Amino acid sequence: MKKSILLITFLYAVGLTLSLWLYHHKPLLMEDVGQLLPTKIKEVHGATSEAKLQGWVNEAIKNNEKISVAGMQHSQGGHTYYPNSIMIDMKKYNNILDYSPHEKSITVQSGATWEDIQAKINPDHLAIQVMQSQNIFTVGGSLSVNAHGRDIRFGSLIDTVESFRLLTPQGTIINVSRTENSNLFPLVIGGYGLFGIILDVTLHLTDDELYQIRSRAINYQDYPNYFINEVHQNKDIRMHIARLSTAPDTLLQEMFVTDYQLVENQANLVEYAKLERDSLAAPQKFMLGLSRHSDWGKNLLWETQNKFYVSQDGNYITRNNAMRGDSKFMEYDNPTKTEILQEYFVPIDEFTSYLDDLRAVLKKEELNLLNITVRYVNEDEEAVLSYAKEDMFALVLLINQGKSKRDIEKTEKVIQEMIDVTLEHDGSYYLPYYSYPTQDQMDEAYPRNKEFFAQKKQFDPNEVFMNLFYKEYSQ
Ligand SMILES: Cc1cc2nc3c(=O)[nH]c(=O)nc-3n(C[C@H](O)[C@H](O)[C@H](O)COP(=O)(O)OP(=O)(O)OC[C@H]3O[C@@H](n4cnc5c(N)ncnc54)[C@H](O)[C@@H]3O)c2cc1C
């Protein structure tokens, strides 16, 4: 009797210990907004202090574990995680450390978002020089992809960075700028978190300005000349974005341009300076929903968008409010489908012939293409993984696709074809998205990628900082 009680107690204790162990060591299923790469990781640490971050890196070195770094996880190719690794979530590491309106400069922890910065600097009528079209992203994530947006006067984000501090794969903290540890500056910016953790960043700011919106419809064949003569050469046009039709009736032919023109009387800025929410998210979301399911919906979306953009012509908006879109209209919840982005860069003089070739691919293949915006990126070859070899137009494509293996293969085929066409036109593609491009395409678009990965291995020989992007393309 006594023996059996002992046995039961023993078994109970073993069971309890085992379940506690399993609970604490349960692998976490991680995915980014792309939702195509669910991966089991070991655990997530939420960053709050420099000391903790340094402690985690030192512990990982000691235990031979892998670390990945995450901001908002809007990259879509597993750039923020790795199997069985520790993911460091930087979102709460978001204080503003120093701000000098007089010097037009700000230093923030890398988990701060553009929205956090805008809230701080807007009262002083200052603005961010370069950021994405939306303000939801972290500064660390944006630096690590070397983002670009609607501004046409500055280059890529790297242009606006004064310096940053980096927590290295050896657990040390160093300053990085164009004069200190300068070799790391163009590797970490656009470096996809592979050289360590960016702790804090000093950025140059610019003035907030009042713009008048100029919107008009244009044919794609007239667009390059329009851009060169009426946008680029007009020093008062500060920002620009265009939209290309994905409607079957006018596919890649009709366009819509939106220019932000500096208003002569800047005294009126104060009247418009209050930061506004993106009020268009709900109607845009509804229209996007219709366009997912039918050609009819796509034609309707394009017509409605046109009417909407015409109605914006002549409106006034501040730079800060123009740089404040959120991505709520793109939120999409479907168990079997997801929405992904692609971005292709082409030289300005290739634009028209490129679109003709791209259209031929899209007419032949099956791809649920929902939206294309066009931006302009200045030549900027400072980052080792730079995408703008010359002044380029950037086409951002929103694609609806299934999550099954078969759907992924189907999309892969079309995307690889589109990238081939892009490369034939001396173009390039953007790296924060799903790993559809082949290694050959990567080699052609990013001729310095071998140097980039060699530097990574030299700087981080034990491969402490890892992610799925590195796994895919570093061989
Ligand atoms: C809806 C949408 C719109 C977009 N619009 C644009 C656009 O207009 N222009 C543009 O250029 N891009 C655009 N992108 C791409 C976007 O800029 C990148 O995906 C960007 O990285 C997102 O920031 P994040 O905070 O989500 O970074 P994450 O996706 O979390 O991280 C991106 C990379 O940065 C690394 N990283 C993050 N924080 C740190 C840190 N503190 N230290 C070191 N490494 C770090 C990660 O390891 C990862 O490799 C868009 C993406 C989406 C989904």
PDBQT file of the ligand as one rigid body, heavy atoms in Angstrom, charges set to zero:
ROOT
HETATM    1  C1  LIG A 501       2.224  47.490 -46.107  1.00  0.00    +0.000 C 
HETATM    2  C2  LIG A 501       3.691  47.692 -46.365  1.00  0.00    +0.000 A 
HETATM    3  C3  LIG A 501       4.107  48.883 -46.926  1.00  0.00    +0.000 A 
HETATM    4  C4  LIG A 501       5.458  49.099 -47.167  1.00  0.00    +0.000 A 
HETATM    5  N1  LIG A 501       5.836  50.282 -47.718  1.00  0.00    +0.000 NA
HETATM    6  C5  LIG A 501       7.141  50.503 -47.942  1.00  0.00    +0.000 A 
HETATM    7  C6  LIG A 501       7.599  51.737 -48.499  1.00  0.00    +0.000 A 
HETATM    8  O1  LIG A 501       6.823  52.648 -48.803  1.00  0.00    +0.000 OA
HETATM    9  N2  LIG A 501       8.938  51.895 -48.676  1.00  0.00    +0.000 N 
HETATM   10  C7  LIG A 501       9.827  50.927 -48.319  1.00  0.00    +0.000 A 
HETATM   11  O2  LIG A 501      11.042  51.138 -48.471  1.00  0.00    +0.000 OA
HETATM   12  N3  LIG A 501       9.426  49.766 -47.812  1.00  0.00    +0.000 NA
HETATM   13  C8  LIG A 501       8.120  49.532 -47.625  1.00  0.00    +0.000 A 
HETATM   14  N4  LIG A 501       7.742  48.349 -47.070  1.00  0.00    +0.000 N 
HETATM   15  C9  LIG A 501       8.763  47.426 -46.612  1.00  0.00    +0.000 C 
HETATM   16  C10 LIG A 501       9.133  47.836 -45.161  1.00  0.00    +0.000 C 
HETATM   17  O3  LIG A 501       9.853  49.054 -45.239  1.00  0.00    +0.000 OA
HETATM   18  C11 LIG A 501      10.051  46.896 -44.498  1.00  0.00    +0.000 C 
HETATM   19  O4  LIG A 501       9.437  45.673 -44.447  1.00  0.00    +0.000 OA
HETATM   20  C12 LIG A 501      10.481  47.374 -43.105  1.00  0.00    +0.000 C 
HETATM   21  O5  LIG A 501      11.510  46.557 -42.673  1.00  0.00    +0.000 OA
HETATM   22  C13 LIG A 501       9.390  47.294 -42.133  1.00  0.00    +0.000 C 
HETATM   23  O6  LIG A 501       9.809  47.737 -40.841  1.00  0.00    +0.000 OA
HETATM   24  P1  LIG A 501       9.531  46.784 -39.601  1.00  0.00    +0.000 P 
HETATM   25  O7  LIG A 501       9.608  47.588 -38.365  1.00  0.00    +0.000 OA
HETATM   26  O8  LIG A 501       8.304  45.995 -39.838  1.00  0.00    +0.000 OA
HETATM   27  O9  LIG A 501      10.820  45.843 -39.712  1.00  0.00    +0.000 OA
HETATM   28  P2  LIG A 501      10.882  44.247 -39.526  1.00  0.00    +0.000 P 
HETATM   29  O10 LIG A 501      10.167  43.608 -40.632  1.00  0.00    +0.000 OA
HETATM   30  O11 LIG A 501      10.511  43.873 -38.156  1.00  0.00    +0.000 OA
HETATM   31  O12 LIG A 501      12.451  44.005 -39.721  1.00  0.00    +0.000 OA
HETATM   32  C14 LIG A 501      13.042  44.191 -40.971  1.00  0.00    +0.000 C 
HETATM   33  C15 LIG A 501      14.526  43.839 -40.885  1.00  0.00    +0.000 C 
HETATM   34  O13 LIG A 501      15.156  44.706 -39.969  1.00  0.00    +0.000 OA
HETATM   35  C16 LIG A 501      15.842  43.978 -38.954  1.00  0.00    +0.000 C 
HETATM   36  N5  LIG A 501      15.731  44.763 -37.725  1.00  0.00    +0.000 N 
HETATM   37  C17 LIG A 501      14.602  45.240 -37.140  1.00  0.00    +0.000 A 
HETATM   38  N6  LIG A 501      14.931  45.996 -36.070  1.00  0.00    +0.000 NA
HETATM   39  C18 LIG A 501      16.274  45.962 -35.960  1.00  0.00    +0.000 A 
HETATM   40  C19 LIG A 501      17.211  46.522 -35.048  1.00  0.00    +0.000 A 
HETATM   41  N7  LIG A 501      16.841  47.283 -34.025  1.00  0.00    +0.000 N 
HETATM   42  N8  LIG A 501      18.521  46.249 -35.226  1.00  0.00    +0.000 NA
HETATM   43  C20 LIG A 501      18.939  45.481 -36.252  1.00  0.00    +0.000 A 
HETATM   44  N9  LIG A 501      18.099  44.933 -37.155  1.00  0.00    +0.000 NA
HETATM   45  C21 LIG A 501      16.792  45.174 -37.002  1.00  0.00    +0.000 A 
HETATM   46  C22 LIG A 501      15.139  42.649 -38.893  1.00  0.00    +0.000 C 
HETATM   47  O14 LIG A 501      15.997  41.641 -38.406  1.00  0.00    +0.000 OA
HETATM   48  C23 LIG A 501      14.768  42.424 -40.364  1.00  0.00    +0.000 C 
HETATM   49  O15 LIG A 501      15.838  41.856 -41.050  1.00  0.00    +0.000 OA
HETATM   50  C24 LIG A 501       6.410  48.110 -46.839  1.00  0.00    +0.000 A 
HETATM   51  C25 LIG A 501       5.982  46.896 -46.287  1.00  0.00    +0.000 A 
HETATM   52  C26 LIG A 501       4.643  46.682 -46.055  1.00  0.00    +0.000 A 
HETATM   53  C27 LIG A 501       4.192  45.357 -45.517  1.00  0.00    +0.000 C 
ENDROOT
TORSDOF 0
